[in-house]
Amino acid sequence: MNEYVLYFTMFALITSAFSALRLSFKKETSNVLIGEGLMAVVIATFLVILSKFYGIIYLETVALLILVCGPVGTIAFSKFMRKIDIK
């Protein structure tokens, strides 16, 4: 992998992580859910890049787990918030 491509990808992931954190700390519930979903994608992408760069095989499995648990957590959180809003 080209060194400059790796640096650009890391810079883009860091920028995305900061925007996801900023979005997660807004007051609306929808912003929190969007920020959480974006952060899951950023972390999983970062782990896949580290896996390819250093040759650590199990990081791809961890990234897949994060990509599955991110939307499941979002759906569970939205169902929980819906039950609170109805009462």
Stockholm file with secondary structure:
# STOCKHOLM 1.0

chainA/1-87         MNEYVLYFTMFALITSAFSALRLSFKKETSNVLIGEGLMAVVIATFLVILSKFYGIIYLETVALLILVCGPVGTIAFSKFMRKIDIK
#=GR chainA/1-87 SS CCHHHHHHHHHHHHHHHHHHHHHHTSSSHHHHHHHHHHHHHHHHHHHHHHHHHHTCTHHHHHHHHHHHHHHHHHHHHHHHHHHHHHC
#=GC SS_cons        CCHHHHHHHHHHHHHHHHHHHHHHTSSSHHHHHHHHHHHHHHHHHHHHHHHHHHTCTHHHHHHHHHHHHHHHHHHHHHHHHHHHHHC
//
